[in-house]
Amino acid sequence: RAIESTAVSRLFEITWKSYIAYAVRNESYANPDKPEDVESGRLAVVYSKSRFLEYVAIDTFACEMHPGPFRHIGVNCLNHVVDVASTELPTVRLLRAPIPA
C-alpha cells in the first residue's frame, strides 16, 4: 500500500555542507548494493563499498588525499533513491514532529 505523508507525519531536512557527487534514481529501477557492503542503516544507509563509489572514483579526481576519505550515503525513499558521496555525514533536522493520536 502507498506511504502517505500527512500532517501527523514527521518531516526531516537532510543537508550536507559539501559533497563530491550525488545522484537521484527512480526506486523502481534502482539496483540495490549487496547487504554485506552496508556499514549501517536501512532507509538512510552508509555504504563501505558500492557501485556509486566506484563510479565516483572513475568519473572524478576525488580520492583519499583530496578531498579526503569519503563515503556513500544512500537515502531510500518511496519513489527515489538519493546517493551522495561526501567526506562528511549529513546534518539531519526534524522540521515537524509527529502529532500524538
N, C-alpha and C positions, 0 to 999 in steps of 0.2 A: 504494500500500500504506500501511497505517497507520504512523504515527510512534509509537513506544513509548518511554516513559520507564522506564529500568531503573536498577539500582544502578551501572552504568558510565556513565550519562548525566550531563552537567554540570547543575547546578541553580543558578539565579540568583534573587536577590531584587532587585526594582526598586522604588525608593521616591522620592517627591517630597516636599520639605519643605512645599510648598504647591501648590495648584492652583486654577484658576478653574472648570474643569468637566471631567468625564470621562464616557465612555460605553463600554458593552460591547455589542458586536454579535455575533450568531451569524455566523461567517465564511461560511456557506452563503448568507446574504442580503446580505452587505456588498458595496456597490458601490464599487470602488476609485477613488481620485482619479487624475487624469491623471499620467503619469510625469514630465512636464516641471515639475510642481509639487513634485516631491521635491527637497528640499535635499540630503539624504544618507540613506544606509541602504537596506536591503532588507527585513529582518524587523523591525527597530526603525527606524522611518522618521521623519525630521524633515521636515515639510512647510513650504514657504514660503507656500503658498496651498492652501486646502482648503474643502470644503463644511462641515466641522466648525468651522473658524474663522469661516465666515460665520454659522453657527448661533450660536456663542458671541457674536459681535458683535450679533446680533439679540436674543438671549434674555437677555443680561446687560448690565450697565453697565460691564464691563471695557473698557479702552481703553489706548492708548499712554501716557496721562497717569496713569491709575490702574488697575491696579497697576504699569503699565509695559509695555514691549514684551513680547509673549508669543508663543509658537509652539505648534504642534500636533505632538505626538509620537504616532505610531501604533505599537502593538506587535502584530504579526501572529503569531498562534498557530495551532495546529492547528484548534481549534474556535471560537476567538473572535478578534475584533479589539478591542483596547483603545485608545481615543482619549483623550488627555489634553491640555488646554490649560493651559500654565503659563509663568511668567516664567523658570523655571529648567529646566535639563536634569535628568533623574533621576540618582540615585546607583545604580550597579549593583554588587552584591556577589556574588561567587561563593561559594555555600554548599557545593557539592560539586564537586570536581574529577573529571575522568574517570579511571577506573582503567585503566591500560595493559593491553592484551590480551596 
